[in-house]
Amino acid sequence: MRTRQAGAVPWAAADPYSTALRAGRGPLFLRRADGRLLPLEVERWCARADRVDLEVLDRCEGAVLDVGCGPGRLVAELAARGRTVLGVDVSEAAVEHTVRLGGQALRRSVFEPLPGEGRWGTVLLMDGNVGIGGDPRALLDRAARLLSPGGLLIAETLPVDVDERAEVRVVDVTEAHAESGSPFPWARLGTPALSRYADRAGWSAADQWAAGGRCFVALRSRSASSSAEVPKSTAVISSQRAANPSAGSPVAER
């Protein structure tokens, strides 16, 4: 399915976001309807996983699904460790970059059918991706369906107490590249706001921490009496058929 909630279409096109990822640099921003610009850290996303990222990855359990994987630094690092990991992103440029780094990635919205549903050990929502779709409760519910019972969700939050939803555009504000993407819904959450949504949705708080000016929350999904199979490479990713990235089609398809 493709819903407005998924926020998939605007990011998937050849827009300023794709251009920046292919160049490996910004400047790039989210522009709200009120004109406020929110910077996007393209250079950090396109670099290798840093010390703060590595601390997050050390906490991951079982097979890992990186939602909104971007150019794939986290997927590539986990793959290099021999972990079962899949990146999901609606941007073709992001998926291509992830595959070039040696990771596996699928061009798809998190709200569409995904491999290994209900069997992932960890779901990652890094780099502000807790805002995907502009509806935190819907995203939390979706993450719960992706995880195995008692699975781990690690989300990056803002270092301020904020809970807002807005229509935004990806924009390049330089004079030479005055481009603007299509509007889509987005959310911005601090740790207190995410904790409130999670508590109402039945998640259990596992941990929260800050490092390098960034903030994180770890949550546990509901446990179930029935045991779930731990995803393995063959079970989770065997349905992925690699495609030619230069052909303009998704790099992996279910």
Solvent accessible surface area in square Angstrom, and as a share of the most:
residue,aa,sasa,rsa
1,M,132,0.59
2,R,158,0.58
3,T,55,0.32
4,R,155,0.57
5,Q,65,0.29
6,A,5,0.04
7,G,10,0.10
8,A,4,0.03
9,V,98,0.56
10,P,23,0.14
11,W,28,0.10
12,A,20,0.16
13,A,56,0.43
14,A,100,0.77
15,D,13,0.07
16,P,5,0.03
17,Y,10,0.04
18,S,4,0.02
19,T,69,0.40
20,A,8,0.06
21,L,2,0.01
22,R,129,0.47
23,A,50,0.39
24,G,25,0.24
25,R,147,0.54
26,G,22,0.21
27,P,66,0.42
28,L,4,0.02
29,F,41,0.17
30,L,7,0.04
31,R,91,0.33
32,R,39,0.14
33,A,102,0.79
34,D,101,0.52
35,G,43,0.41
36,R,115,0.42
37,L,65,0.32
38,L,16,0.08
39,P,98,0.61
40,L,27,0.13
41,E,90,0.40
42,V,0,0.00
43,E,96,0.43
44,R,48,0.18
45,W,26,0.09
46,C,28,0.17
47,A,53,0.41
48,R,205,0.75
49,A,18,0.14
50,D,52,0.27
51,R,161,0.59
52,V,9,0.05
53,D,0,0.00
54,L,62,0.31
55,E,60,0.27
56,V,0,0.00
57,L,0,0.00
58,D,101,0.53
59,R,84,0.31
60,C,10,0.06
61,E,70,0.31
62,G,37,0.36
63,A,3,0.02
64,V,0,0.00
65,L,0,0.00
66,D,2,0.01
67,V,2,0.01
68,G,19,0.19
69,C,9,0.05
70,G,6,0.06
71,P,3,0.02
72,G,0,0.00
73,R,10,0.03
74,L,5,0.03
75,V,0,0.00
76,A,20,0.15
77,E,39,0.18
78,L,0,0.00
79,A,34,0.27
80,A,89,0.69
81,R,94,0.34
82,G,68,0.65
83,R,73,0.27
84,T,27,0.15
85,V,6,0.04
86,L,0,0.00
87,G,0,0.00
88,V,2,0.01
89,D,11,0.06
90,V,24,0.14
91,S,0,0.00
92,E,26,0.12
93,A,2,0.02
94,A,0,0.00
95,V,0,0.00
96,E,19,0.09
97,H,30,0.13
98,T,0,0.00
99,V,49,0.28
100,R,154,0.56
101,L,87,0.43
102,G,56,0.54
103,G,5,0.05
104,Q,89,0.40
105,A,2,0.01
106,L,1,0.00
107,R,56,0.21
108,R,39,0.14
109,S,2,0.01
110,V,7,0.04
111,F,7,0.03
112,E,16,0.07
113,P,74,0.47
114,L,0,0.00
115,P,3,0.02
116,G,4,0.04
117,E,68,0.31
118,G,24,0.23
119,R,64,0.23
120,W,0,0.00
121,G,12,0.11
122,T,0,0.00
123,V,1,0.00
124,L,0,0.00
125,L,1,0.01
126,M,2,0.01
127,D,31,0.16
128,G,29,0.28
129,N,17,0.09
130,V,7,0.04
131,G,0,0.00
132,I,23,0.12
133,G,7,0.06
134,G,7,0.07
135,D,45,0.23
136,P,1,0.01
137,R,97,0.35
138,A,19,0.15
139,L,4,0.02
140,L,2,0.01
141,D,47,0.24
142,R,13,0.05
143,A,3,0.02
144,A,28,0.22
145,R,136,0.50
146,L,0,0.00
147,L,5,0.03
148,S,20,0.13
149,P,54,0.34
150,G,19,0.18
151,G,4,0.04
152,L,8,0.04
153,L,0,0.00
154,I,0,0.00
155,A,0,0.00
156,E,14,0.06
157,T,8,0.04
158,L,51,0.25
159,P,85,0.53
160,V,92,0.53
161,D,101,0.52
162,V,30,0.17
163,D,63,0.33
164,E,41,0.18
165,R,128,0.47
166,A,32,0.25
167,E,70,0.31
168,V,3,0.02
169,R,98,0.36
170,V,3,0.02
171,V,1,0.01
172,D,20,0.10
173,V,60,0.34
174,T,43,0.25
175,E,176,0.79
176,A,88,0.68
177,H,94,0.42
178,A,90,0.70
179,E,71,0.32
180,S,63,0.40
181,G,9,0.09
182,S,61,0.39
183,P,53,0.33
184,F,3,0.01
185,P,24,0.15
186,W,32,0.11
187,A,2,0.01
188,R,41,0.15
189,L,1,0.01
190,G,0,0.00
191,T,19,0.11
192,P,58,0.36
193,A,0,0.00
194,L,1,0.00
195,S,42,0.27
196,R,109,0.40
197,Y,21,0.08
198,A,2,0.02
199,D,107,0.56
200,R,149,0.54
201,A,4,0.03
202,G,33,0.32
203,W,17,0.06
204,S,62,0.40
205,A,94,0.73
206,A,49,0.38
207,D,62,0.32
208,Q,115,0.51
209,W,34,0.12
210,A,73,0.57
211,A,16,0.12
212,G,58,0.56
213,G,64,0.62
214,R,25,0.09
215,C,24,0.14
216,F,1,0.00
217,V,3,0.02
218,A,5,0.04
219,L,4,0.02
220,R,78,0.29
221,S,9,0.06
222,R,152,0.56
223,S,95,0.61
224,A,58,0.45
225,S,129,0.83
226,S,77,0.50
227,S,113,0.73
228,A,41,0.32
229,E,96,0.43
230,V,91,0.52
231,P,6,0.04
232,K,121,0.51
233,S,65,0.42
234,T,105,0.61
235,A,37,0.29
236,V,1,0.00
237,I,14,0.07
238,S,84,0.54
239,S,54,0.35
240,Q,24,0.11
241,R,150,0.55
242,A,88,0.68
243,A,25,0.20
244,N,89,0.46
245,P,43,0.27
246,S,98,0.63
247,A,69,0.53
248,G,49,0.47
249,S,38,0.25
250,P,39,0.25
251,V,5,0.03
252,A,9,0.07
253,E,55,0.25
254,R,145,0.53
